[in-house]
Amino acid sequence: MSEHIAQLPNRQPALRVMPMPADANQYGDIFGGWIMSQVDIAGATMAMRRARGRVATVSVNSFVFNQPVSVGDVVSFFAEVVETGRTSVKVSVEVYAQRNPTQPITVKVTQATLTYVAINQQGTKRELPSGEQ
């Protein structure tokens, strides 16, 4: 895979982390499952804000790995609500890696869309509050 240089979006990330050696396979690439879990955390923060409370992940609508992530990359997750229903919130997450500290570059490594449902304290679906947040 060739690296396509990108720029970080001009907004605050929902999450920013640096993967560690324990998150990598024997070749130094970060496990896809680790990236997926971080995407879910980043997406859930936006869904919880819109739902004004607890949410549960109900589906991963799409998930594309464009580039590998390596130990030492600074990985930024940018999430935004793209659709809401009566009880559900669909969130798009874009993931960028900043690498090569001596000659920094930024690449888009992953993009995903997930759907969350608002739930109450008993874990039962509930309606979203009216209005945007």
Disulfide bonds with the S-S distance in Angstrom:
none
